[in-house]
Amino acid sequence: MSSNNGSTKAEHVICVSGISFCGSTVLNLVLGAHPDIHGGGELHKLFMPQKHPRCSVHQYECSEWTEDALASVRKEGLYHQIAGKFGKSVISDTSKNVWHHEELRPVNDANINYVYIQLVKHPLRHSSSYITNKFLPANDLQNTELSELSDDVRDQMVDFVAKRQTRIVREYADMRAGLEKLGGDDGYVFLRYEDFVADPLVALKPILNRAGLEPHPSMPDYVNQIHHPIGGNRGPHLQINKNLSTSRFTGFRKEYYSTPGLTIDDKFRQTFTPEQIERITELPQYRELCETLGYDPDPATV
């Protein structure tokens, strides 16, 4: 997609907040598959040089996010700049951090309409993502068969989940407070990952309507659309560009992302043993998260 030299201005920005590994990357791709939306991705990373910002689908070969283009971005007027570059008047910003949305709003056009979303994921699914993305790599276990993990490591996994969920309880409380302030009288849209994956056109309709749009049939077919997102989880981008590195994707995790399109993330069934699941679902912080987010804590219902 080539630049239209800034003739398009941003009219709506869809601002997604959530906890890491909540499904925001695939949400950005589905939104970006709409012909009137540019799926910007984690735009806060444009201003984090240590993260080496670049197009996550085309990497350093991207025709749009070139070195010069990356160097030219500014927080002031960012959304108009991106709208002009990609010719889309609606931008998806899945930075997930409320502080980023708070910082960007005052330095962009006051006439832009902001649609705020809180994206959540079932605590069991979320815990599995943290294990596969954080615990296993940190302990040099990402290439180890799960069946070979010792009982001691299994205990450490449950302890890791307990500490992480304690932190997430606080993060959700802070996020709600920030979104209530940003959303004002219009509030914000609460979106469960599971509802979005099950029927994206129905689940995303209230969000799209706030941005002056209707659902489009191209959205579930996101793997066959053009994308230039910044940041995000490598897995969903691997569904689009098979040439991306898979060094951190092995076993059942790599197999999950080898299936094109939307599939529910049930990797927790491979990540945890039944005994671990029972211990996790007995944690008070797990119960608190389920109550806060409206999930049934019974693992049989997941």
Secondary structure, DSSP 8 states (H G I E B T S, - for coil): ----TT-----EEEEEE--TTSSHHHHHHHHHTSTTEEEEE-GGGGG-GGG---BTTTBTT-SSS-HHHHHH--STTHHHHHHHHHT-SEEEEEEE-HHHHHHHGGGS-TT-EEEEEEEE--HHHHHHHHIIIIIHHHTT-TTS-GGG--HHHHHHHHHHHHHHHHHHHHHHHHHHHHHHHHHGGG--EEEEHHHHHH-HHHHTHHHHHHTT----TTSTTGGGS----BS--HHHHHHH-TTS--TT--HHHHHHHTS-S-----THHHHS-HHHHHHHHT-HHHHHHHHHHT----GGG-
